[in-house]
Amino acid sequence: MSGGGSIANDGEAAAAGGGGGRGEVTFTVVMSCLTAGAGGLLLGYDIGVTGGLTQMESFLQAFFPEVLRKMSSAKQDAYCIFDSQVLNAFVSSFYLSTMVASLVAGHLTKTLGRRNSLLIAGVLFFAGTLLNLAAVNISMLIIGRILLGVAVGFSSLAAPVYLAEISPARWRGAFTSSIGLFANFGFLMADMINYRATTMARWGWRLSLGAGIVPALIVIVGAASIPDTPNSLALRGRLDEARDSLRRIRGAGVAAADVDAELKDIVRAAEEDRRYESGALRRLLRREYRPHLVMAVLISVFYEMTGGVVVGIFTPLLFYTVGFTSQKAILGSIITDVVSISSVAVAAVVVDRRGRRTLFMVGGAVLILCQVAMAWIFGAELSTDGGRAMPRGYAVAVVALVCMYAAGLCVSWIPLSSVVTSEIFPLEVRSAALGLGGAISSALTFMQSQSFLEMLCSFKYGAFAYYAGWLVMMTAFVAAFLPETKGVPIESMGAVWAQHWYWKALCQAGTGQAGRWAGMMRWESGFAARVHAVRRWPSNLHHDGHAFVSTLSFDLSVGAEPTINPRSPHPPPDDRLIPLNYYL
């Protein structure tokens, strides 16, 4: 059996917890998903503006004059120009506060609602931007950065959950990956403002920091105008509002009976969620949830160790290190942003057609090639002491490699880390897994942003070889252990784990969602039969009001591969999982 199984489903509608209902894309769905995706603007703008600020003369003159003196020194080691603990603290304080915020954002997102959490994120980002704009010392800068980090901590958790609950299963990958697209628009916006601000002698840095008001207002206005998800409202017991939200999402042409029927399924899911409200972290440690625990930890670790966040923050510094002026370094970063946006757009189109694993593998190969090539160029041309200038041809090659690296990252780990983690976890451990992954991700980002400039000064070109080693490891892990989830309704995700060549052994022992699916698909070696694992979907999900059934069909002979039947010949008797002998 292959590493990544798949499930076919007719109509491809997300059921409870997955949103999407009938799978139709209405105007409200599009606008709501775009607004939630715009939460990525906050992260993208802050990362983009930070990279430009840290080599902007007016900013360094005001707050970090010692770095400016090193930039002017002809004898300075090129690897160590920006090695400053205070500068590192300015950059990393944002990620430390993001980590702390992610520990409480999960609970508040559930109690306050997904939309309200996005609104809070916009307001906090607005406040942090105003404080940075008016800063007269480093303390004000860092307090402002802390507010910005809390804002991103909220938006980074609320936005993927909102998108997963409201987008149709058929297009869930595309809508969820819009977070990465908006993050790259944030990069581009920040770099274009930095490009202009670099030419302003005294107050250019205030323009760069103050322009963060724009993405904050976009999120505030957008969040105030969209409905909260029916799932979130039902979870808080606000059923009338959940019905109104569902009617608005489905459009005026949907019959009231269909809306009520779908709401009933959502309420059932909300009751199931409350059943698992406490003890989720302890539950995640149980044997049958080992696959989910491993993914919660390793996807977060691997995403951070691609080096993507570091390159996103320090791209202008990297280009300055190889010999470009401050303004040309930012221009190179703008070129990288354009490549990134194009790549994320390609990923959004392809992810629900080619699948998650394919993009991970292609992206991984590109990333490994780029990191190895950069290690070779830096080692050959800057050597270990950073004392000689890099020839212009090699400097241009570094820009091209960073662009290739950005393309590989933006078709793989940047969009897919959000897509996969928002869909693979079962209801009973979803909140714990997402919270754990968010905390790990924020902690690693903080550590890297605090230490990368020092690591570059110490490791020299070996820093790129270090990330190349991580990329080899994570690409091999994806190939062997990550199942394919393309087009699978969220509540059926347990079957993906139950048929995976490695994880099925752990799932079979469980009583959770994956364990229930695995129990239906066990067989004795050598016994040949055709078995269907069946779930009946709510009748309102089909346009003519009739139920439809998604099935998995297996030839249970030794060595047989799974085959897919798109529809069962007749519906099961009720909405529960059906025993195997019902179809034998």
Summary of the structure (lengths in Angstrom):
residues: 584
radius of gyration: 24.8
end to end distance: 22.6
largest distance: 80.5
contacts: 2226
relative contact order: 0.15
helix: 70%
strand: 3%
